[in-house]
Amino acid sequence: MLYTIDQLKAEIASVTTAVPSSGNDWGTLRKLLAKARREGVLDQINEQVINDFAVVYSLNQKQVMTLKDILLNGEDA
């Protein structure tokens, strides 16, 4: 069964929290990664997901490599 965009937005809003305005520092990123790991989201991210994300959001090669480095190799360094 397909969902409407309003249903998807409502579901996303119900399971996410806003990123703090100071969300550009390493400490905040570590907290977000830890939360994603606890909730099982991080386990679902693989190289194909990152590549698809890069295509949809027109990321450059450096951004893709940074994402892969942080998400695929980052075991809370």
Phi and psi restraints in degrees (range 20) as a CNS / XPLOR table:
assign (resid 1 and name C) (resid 2 and name N)
       (resid 2 and name CA) (resid 2 and name C) 1.0 -82.9 20.0 2
assign (resid 2 and name N) (resid 2 and name CA)
       (resid 2 and name C) (resid 3 and name N) 1.0 147.6 20.0 2
assign (resid 2 and name C) (resid 3 and name N)
       (resid 3 and name CA) (resid 3 and name C) 1.0 -102.4 20.0 2
assign (resid 3 and name N) (resid 3 and name CA)
       (resid 3 and name C) (resid 4 and name N) 1.0 153.2 20.0 2
assign (resid 3 and name C) (resid 4 and name N)
       (resid 4 and name CA) (resid 4 and name C) 1.0 -82.0 20.0 2
assign (resid 4 and name N) (resid 4 and name CA)
       (resid 4 and name C) (resid 5 and name N) 1.0 162.5 20.0 2
assign (resid 4 and name C) (resid 5 and name N)
       (resid 5 and name CA) (resid 5 and name C) 1.0 -62.6 20.0 2
assign (resid 5 and name N) (resid 5 and name CA)
       (resid 5 and name C) (resid 6 and name N) 1.0 -34.6 20.0 2
assign (resid 5 and name C) (resid 6 and name N)
       (resid 6 and name CA) (resid 6 and name C) 1.0 -66.5 20.0 2
assign (resid 6 and name N) (resid 6 and name CA)
       (resid 6 and name C) (resid 7 and name N) 1.0 -38.3 20.0 2
assign (resid 6 and name C) (resid 7 and name N)
       (resid 7 and name CA) (resid 7 and name C) 1.0 -65.5 20.0 2
assign (resid 7 and name N) (resid 7 and name CA)
       (resid 7 and name C) (resid 8 and name N) 1.0 -41.3 20.0 2
assign (resid 7 and name C) (resid 8 and name N)
       (resid 8 and name CA) (resid 8 and name C) 1.0 -64.8 20.0 2
assign (resid 8 and name N) (resid 8 and name CA)
       (resid 8 and name C) (resid 9 and name N) 1.0 -44.0 20.0 2
assign (resid 8 and name C) (resid 9 and name N)
       (resid 9 and name CA) (resid 9 and name C) 1.0 -61.7 20.0 2
assign (resid 9 and name N) (resid 9 and name CA)
       (resid 9 and name C) (resid 10 and name N) 1.0 -42.1 20.0 2
assign (resid 9 and name C) (resid 10 and name N)
       (resid 10 and name CA) (resid 10 and name C) 1.0 -63.8 20.0 2
assign (resid 10 and name N) (resid 10 and name CA)
       (resid 10 and name C) (resid 11 and name N) 1.0 -42.1 20.0 2
assign (resid 10 and name C) (resid 11 and name N)
       (resid 11 and name CA) (resid 11 and name C) 1.0 -66.4 20.0 2
assign (resid 11 and name N) (resid 11 and name CA)
       (resid 11 and name C) (resid 12 and name N) 1.0 -43.9 20.0 2
assign (resid 11 and name C) (resid 12 and name N)
       (resid 12 and name CA) (resid 12 and name C) 1.0 -60.6 20.0 2
assign (resid 12 and name N) (resid 12 and name CA)
       (resid 12 and name C) (resid 13 and name N) 1.0 -44.5 20.0 2
assign (resid 12 and name C) (resid 13 and name N)
       (resid 13 and name CA) (resid 13 and name C) 1.0 -63.2 20.0 2
assign (resid 13 and name N) (resid 13 and name CA)
       (resid 13 and name C) (resid 14 and name N) 1.0 -31.6 20.0 2
assign (resid 13 and name C) (resid 14 and name N)
       (resid 14 and name CA) (resid 14 and name C) 1.0 -76.0 20.0 2
assign (resid 14 and name N) (resid 14 and name CA)
       (resid 14 and name C) (resid 15 and name N) 1.0 -21.4 20.0 2
assign (resid 14 and name C) (resid 15 and name N)
       (resid 15 and name CA) (resid 15 and name C) 1.0 -112.1 20.0 2
assign (resid 15 and name N) (resid 15 and name CA)
       (resid 15 and name C) (resid 16 and name N) 1.0 0.2 20.0 2
assign (resid 15 and name C) (resid 16 and name N)
       (resid 16 and name CA) (resid 16 and name C) 1.0 -118.8 20.0 2
assign (resid 16 and name N) (resid 16 and name CA)
       (resid 16 and name C) (resid 17 and name N) 1.0 159.5 20.0 2
assign (resid 16 and name C) (resid 17 and name N)
       (resid 17 and name CA) (resid 17 and name C) 1.0 -120.0 20.0 2
assign (resid 17 and name N) (resid 17 and name CA)
       (resid 17 and name C) (resid 18 and name N) 1.0 155.1 20.0 2
assign (resid 17 and name C) (resid 18 and name N)
       (resid 18 and name CA) (resid 18 and name C) 1.0 -67.5 20.0 2
assign (resid 18 and name N) (resid 18 and name CA)
       (resid 18 and name C) (resid 19 and name N) 1.0 144.1 20.0 2
assign (resid 18 and name C) (resid 19 and name N)
       (resid 19 and name CA) (resid 19 and name C) 1.0 -78.8 20.0 2
assign (resid 19 and name N) (resid 19 and name CA)
       (resid 19 and name C) (resid 20 and name N) 1.0 130.3 20.0 2
assign (resid 19 and name C) (resid 20 and name N)
       (resid 20 and name CA) (resid 20 and name C) 1.0 -59.2 20.0 2
assign (resid 20 and name N) (resid 20 and name CA)
       (resid 20 and name C) (resid 21 and name N) 1.0 153.6 20.0 2
assign (resid 20 and name C) (resid 21 and name N)
       (resid 21 and name CA) (resid 21 and name C) 1.0 -62.1 20.0 2
assign (resid 21 and name N) (resid 21 and name CA)
       (resid 21 and name C) (resid 22 and name N) 1.0 -23.8 20.0 2
assign (resid 21 and name C) (resid 22 and name N)
       (resid 22 and name CA) (resid 22 and name C) 1.0 -91.8 20.0 2
assign (resid 22 and name N) (resid 22 and name CA)
       (resid 22 and name C) (resid 23 and name N) 1.0 29.6 20.0 2
assign (resid 22 and name C) (resid 23 and name N)
       (resid 23 and name CA) (resid 23 and name C) 1.0 -78.4 20.0 2
assign (resid 23 and name N) (resid 23 and name CA)
       (resid 23 and name C) (resid 24 and name N) 1.0 17.9 20.0 2
assign (resid 23 and name C) (resid 24 and name N)
       (resid 24 and name CA) (resid 24 and name C) 1.0 -105.6 20.0 2
assign (resid 24 and name N) (resid 24 and name CA)
       (resid 24 and name C) (resid 25 and name N) 1.0 9.4 20.0 2
assign (resid 24 and name C) (resid 25 and name N)
       (resid 25 and name CA) (resid 25 and name C) 1.0 -103.9 20.0 2
assign (resid 25 and name N) (resid 25 and name CA)
       (resid 25 and name C) (resid 26 and name N) 1.0 166.3 20.0 2
assign (resid 25 and name C) (resid 26 and name N)
       (resid 26 and name CA) (resid 26 and name C) 1.0 -65.4 20.0 2
assign (resid 26 and name N) (resid 26 and name CA)
       (resid 26 and name C) (resid 27 and name N) 1.0 -37.6 20.0 2
assign (resid 26 and name C) (resid 27 and name N)
       (resid 27 and name CA) (resid 27 and name C) 1.0 -61.6 20.0 2
assign (resid 27 and name N) (resid 27 and name CA)
       (resid 27 and name C) (resid 28 and name N) 1.0 -43.3 20.0 2
assign (resid 27 and name C) (resid 28 and name N)
       (resid 28 and name CA) (resid 28 and name C) 1.0 -66.4 20.0 2
assign (resid 28 and name N) (resid 28 and name CA)
       (resid 28 and name C) (resid 29 and name N) 1.0 -40.5 20.0 2
assign (resid 28 and name C) (resid 29 and name N)
       (resid 29 and name CA) (resid 29 and name C) 1.0 -61.1 20.0 2
assign (resid 29 and name N) (resid 29 and name CA)
       (resid 29 and name C) (resid 30 and name N) 1.0 -42.7 20.0 2
assign (resid 29 and name C) (resid 30 and name N)
       (resid 30 and name CA) (resid 30 and name C) 1.0 -61.4 20.0 2
assign (resid 30 and name N) (resid 30 and name CA)
       (resid 30 and name C) (resid 31 and name N) 1.0 -40.3 20.0 2
assign (resid 30 and name C) (resid 31 and name N)
       (resid 31 and name CA) (resid 31 and name C) 1.0 -64.6 20.0 2
assign (resid 31 and name N) (resid 31 and name CA)
       (resid 31 and name C) (resid 32 and name N) 1.0 -42.7 20.0 2
assign (resid 31 and name C) (resid 32 and name N)
       (resid 32 and name CA) (resid 32 and name C) 1.0 -64.8 20.0 2
assign (resid 32 and name N) (resid 32 and name CA)
       (resid 32 and name C) (resid 33 and name N) 1.0 -40.4 20.0 2
assign (resid 32 and name C) (resid 33 and name N)
       (resid 33 and name CA) (resid 33 and name C) 1.0 -65.4 20.0 2
assign (resid 33 and name N) (resid 33 and name CA)
       (resid 33 and name C) (resid 34 and name N) 1.0 -40.6 20.0 2
assign (resid 33 and name C) (resid 34 and name N)
       (resid 34 and name CA) (resid 34 and name C) 1.0 -63.6 20.0 2
assign (resid 34 and name N) (resid 34 and name CA)
       (resid 34 and name C) (resid 35 and name N) 1.0 -41.2 20.0 2
assign (resid 34 and name C) (resid 35 and name N)
       (resid 35 and name CA) (resid 35 and name C) 1.0 -64.4 20.0 2
assign (resid 35 and name N) (resid 35 and name CA)
       (resid 35 and name C) (resid 36 and name N) 1.0 -43.6 20.0 2
assign (resid 35 and name C) (resid 36 and name N)
       (resid 36 and name CA) (resid 36 and name C) 1.0 -62.7 20.0 2
assign (resid 36 and name N) (resid 36 and name CA)
       (resid 36 and name C) (resid 37 and name N) 1.0 -37.3 20.0 2
assign (resid 36 and name C) (resid 37 and name N)
       (resid 37 and name CA) (resid 37 and name C) 1.0 -66.9 20.0 2
assign (resid 37 and name N) (resid 37 and name CA)
       (resid 37 and name C) (resid 38 and name N) 1.0 -45.1 20.0 2
assign (resid 37 and name C) (resid 38 and name N)
       (resid 38 and name CA) (resid 38 and name C) 1.0 -60.6 20.0 2
assign (resid 38 and name N) (resid 38 and name CA)
       (resid 38 and name C) (resid 39 and name N) 1.0 -37.3 20.0 2
assign (resid 38 and name C) (resid 39 and name N)
       (resid 39 and name CA) (resid 39 and name C) 1.0 -86.7 20.0 2
assign (resid 39 and name N) (resid 39 and name CA)
       (resid 39 and name C) (resid 40 and name N) 1.0 -0.9 20.0 2
assign (resid 39 and name C) (resid 40 and name N)
       (resid 40 and name CA) (resid 40 and name C) 1.0 84.2 20.0 2
assign (resid 40 and name N) (resid 40 and name CA)
       (resid 40 and name C) (resid 41 and name N) 1.0 2.1 20.0 2
assign (resid 40 and name C) (resid 41 and name N)
       (resid 41 and name CA) (resid 41 and name C) 1.0 -70.7 20.0 2
assign (resid 41 and name N) (resid 41 and name CA)
       (resid 41 and name C) (resid 42 and name N) 1.0 -41.7 20.0 2
assign (resid 41 and name C) (resid 42 and name N)
       (resid 42 and name CA) (resid 42 and name C) 1.0 -62.3 20.0 2
assign (resid 42 and name N) (resid 42 and name CA)
       (resid 42 and name C) (resid 43 and name N) 1.0 -32.8 20.0 2
assign (resid 42 and name C) (resid 43 and name N)
       (resid 43 and name CA) (resid 43 and name C) 1.0 -67.4 20.0 2
assign (resid 43 and name N) (resid 43 and name CA)
       (resid 43 and name C) (resid 44 and name N) 1.0 -20.6 20.0 2
assign (resid 43 and name C) (resid 44 and name N)
       (resid 44 and name CA) (resid 44 and name C) 1.0 -89.3 20.0 2
assign (resid 44 and name N) (resid 44 and name CA)
       (resid 44 and name C) (resid 45 and name N) 1.0 -8.2 20.0 2
assign (resid 44 and name C) (resid 45 and name N)
       (resid 45 and name CA) (resid 45 and name C) 1.0 -89.1 20.0 2
assign (resid 45 and name N) (resid 45 and name CA)
       (resid 45 and name C) (resid 46 and name N) 1.0 124.4 20.0 2
assign (resid 45 and name C) (resid 46 and name N)
       (resid 46 and name CA) (resid 46 and name C) 1.0 -129.4 20.0 2
assign (resid 46 and name N) (resid 46 and name CA)
       (resid 46 and name C) (resid 47 and name N) 1.0 -177.5 20.0 2
assign (resid 46 and name C) (resid 47 and name N)
       (resid 47 and name CA) (resid 47 and name C) 1.0 -61.1 20.0 2
assign (resid 47 and name N) (resid 47 and name CA)
       (resid 47 and name C) (resid 48 and name N) 1.0 -37.5 20.0 2
assign (resid 47 and name C) (resid 48 and name N)
       (resid 48 and name CA) (resid 48 and name C) 1.0 -65.2 20.0 2
assign (resid 48 and name N) (resid 48 and name CA)
       (resid 48 and name C) (resid 49 and name N) 1.0 -40.1 20.0 2
assign (resid 48 and name C) (resid 49 and name N)
       (resid 49 and name CA) (resid 49 and name C) 1.0 -61.9 20.0 2
assign (resid 49 and name N) (resid 49 and name CA)
       (resid 49 and name C) (resid 50 and name N) 1.0 -44.0 20.0 2
assign (resid 49 and name C) (resid 50 and name N)
       (resid 50 and name CA) (resid 50 and name C) 1.0 -64.5 20.0 2
assign (resid 50 and name N) (resid 50 and name CA)
       (resid 50 and name C) (resid 51 and name N) 1.0 -43.0 20.0 2
assign (resid 50 and name C) (resid 51 and name N)
       (resid 51 and name CA) (resid 51 and name C) 1.0 -62.5 20.0 2
assign (resid 51 and name N) (resid 51 and name CA)
       (resid 51 and name C) (resid 52 and name N) 1.0 -41.8 20.0 2
assign (resid 51 and name C) (resid 52 and name N)
       (resid 52 and name CA) (resid 52 and name C) 1.0 -63.9 20.0 2
assign (resid 52 and name N) (resid 52 and name CA)
       (resid 52 and name C) (resid 53 and name N) 1.0 -43.0 20.0 2
assign (resid 52 and name C) (resid 53 and name N)
       (resid 53 and name CA) (resid 53 and name C) 1.0 -59.7 20.0 2
assign (resid 53 and name N) (resid 53 and name CA)
       (resid 53 and name C) (resid 54 and name N) 1.0 -41.8 20.0 2
assign (resid 53 and name C) (resid 54 and name N)
       (resid 54 and name CA) (resid 54 and name C) 1.0 -62.7 20.0 2
assign (resid 54 and name N) (resid 54 and name CA)
       (resid 54 and name C) (resid 55 and name N) 1.0 -38.3 20.0 2
assign (resid 54 and name C) (resid 55 and name N)
       (resid 55 and name CA) (resid 55 and name C) 1.0 -68.5 20.0 2
assign (resid 55 and name N) (resid 55 and name CA)
       (resid 55 and name C) (resid 56 and name N) 1.0 -47.6 20.0 2
assign (resid 55 and name C) (resid 56 and name N)
       (resid 56 and name CA) (resid 56 and name C) 1.0 -62.4 20.0 2
assign (resid 56 and name N) (resid 56 and name CA)
       (resid 56 and name C) (resid 57 and name N) 1.0 -41.0 20.0 2
assign (resid 56 and name C) (resid 57 and name N)
       (resid 57 and name CA) (resid 57 and name C) 1.0 -101.3 20.0 2
assign (resid 57 and name N) (resid 57 and name CA)
       (resid 57 and name C) (resid 58 and name N) 1.0 13.0 20.0 2
assign (resid 57 and name C) (resid 58 and name N)
       (resid 58 and name CA) (resid 58 and name C) 1.0 50.0 20.0 2
assign (resid 58 and name N) (resid 58 and name CA)
       (resid 58 and name C) (resid 59 and name N) 1.0 50.6 20.0 2
assign (resid 58 and name C) (resid 59 and name N)
       (resid 59 and name CA) (resid 59 and name C) 1.0 -76.9 20.0 2
assign (resid 59 and name N) (resid 59 and name CA)
       (resid 59 and name C) (resid 60 and name N) 1.0 149.2 20.0 2
assign (resid 59 and name C) (resid 60 and name N)
       (resid 60 and name CA) (resid 60 and name C) 1.0 -85.7 20.0 2
assign (resid 60 and name N) (resid 60 and name CA)
       (resid 60 and name C) (resid 61 and name N) 1.0 172.7 20.0 2
assign (resid 60 and name C) (resid 61 and name N)
       (resid 61 and name CA) (resid 61 and name C) 1.0 -61.5 20.0 2
assign (resid 61 and name N) (resid 61 and name CA)
       (resid 61 and name C) (resid 62 and name N) 1.0 -37.8 20.0 2
assign (resid 61 and name C) (resid 62 and name N)
       (resid 62 and name CA) (resid 62 and name C) 1.0 -64.0 20.0 2
assign (resid 62 and name N) (resid 62 and name CA)
       (resid 62 and name C) (resid 63 and name N) 1.0 -41.6 20.0 2
assign (resid 62 and name C) (resid 63 and name N)
       (resid 63 and name CA) (resid 63 and name C) 1.0 -64.3 20.0 2
assign (resid 63 and name N) (resid 63 and name CA)
       (resid 63 and name C) (resid 64 and name N) 1.0 -40.2 20.0 2
assign (resid 63 and name C) (resid 64 and name N)
       (resid 64 and name CA) (resid 64 and name C) 1.0 -64.0 20.0 2
assign (resid 64 and name N) (resid 64 and name CA)
       (resid 64 and name C) (resid 65 and name N) 1.0 -46.0 20.0 2
assign (resid 64 and name C) (resid 65 and name N)
       (resid 65 and name CA) (resid 65 and name C) 1.0 -63.9 20.0 2
assign (resid 65 and name N) (resid 65 and name CA)
       (resid 65 and name C) (resid 66 and name N) 1.0 -38.3 20.0 2
assign (resid 65 and name C) (resid 66 and name N)
       (resid 66 and name CA) (resid 66 and name C) 1.0 -64.0 20.0 2
assign (resid 66 and name N) (resid 66 and name CA)
       (resid 66 and name C) (resid 67 and name N) 1.0 -45.0 20.0 2
assign (resid 66 and name C) (resid 67 and name N)
       (resid 67 and name CA) (resid 67 and name C) 1.0 -59.7 20.0 2
assign (resid 67 and name N) (resid 67 and name CA)
       (resid 67 and name C) (resid 68 and name N) 1.0 -46.6 20.0 2
assign (resid 67 and name C) (resid 68 and name N)
       (resid 68 and name CA) (resid 68 and name C) 1.0 -62.7 20.0 2
assign (resid 68 and name N) (resid 68 and name CA)
       (resid 68 and name C) (resid 69 and name N) 1.0 -41.5 20.0 2
assign (resid 68 and name C) (resid 69 and name N)
       (resid 69 and name CA) (resid 69 and name C) 1.0 -62.4 20.0 2
assign (resid 69 and name N) (resid 69 and name CA)
       (resid 69 and name C) (resid 70 and name N) 1.0 -44.6 20.0 2
assign (resid 69 and name C) (resid 70 and name N)
       (resid 70 and name CA) (resid 70 and name C) 1.0 -74.7 20.0 2
assign (resid 70 and name N) (resid 70 and name CA)
       (resid 70 and name C) (resid 71 and name N) 1.0 -46.1 20.0 2
assign (resid 70 and name C) (resid 71 and name N)
       (resid 71 and name CA) (resid 71 and name C) 1.0 -85.2 20.0 2
assign (resid 71 and name N) (resid 71 and name CA)
       (resid 71 and name C) (resid 72 and name N) 1.0 -33.1 20.0 2
assign (resid 71 and name C) (resid 72 and name N)
       (resid 72 and name CA) (resid 72 and name C) 1.0 -93.4 20.0 2
assign (resid 72 and name N) (resid 72 and name CA)
       (resid 72 and name C) (resid 73 and name N) 1.0 -29.3 20.0 2
assign (resid 72 and name C) (resid 73 and name N)
       (resid 73 and name CA) (resid 73 and name C) 1.0 -110.5 20.0 2
assign (resid 73 and name N) (resid 73 and name CA)
       (resid 73 and name C) (resid 74 and name N) 1.0 -6.7 20.0 2
assign (resid 73 and name C) (resid 74 and name N)
       (resid 74 and name CA) (resid 74 and name C) 1.0 -84.2 20.0 2
assign (resid 74 and name N) (resid 74 and name CA)
       (resid 74 and name C) (resid 75 and name N) 1.0 89.2 20.0 2
assign (resid 74 and name C) (resid 75 and name N)
       (resid 75 and name CA) (resid 75 and name C) 1.0 -94.6 20.0 2
assign (resid 75 and name N) (resid 75 and name CA)
       (resid 75 and name C) (resid 76 and name N) 1.0 55.9 20.0 2
assign (resid 75 and name C) (resid 76 and name N)
       (resid 76 and name CA) (resid 76 and name C) 1.0 56.8 20.0 2
assign (resid 76 and name N) (resid 76 and name CA)
       (resid 76 and name C) (resid 77 and name N) 1.0 58.0 20.0 2
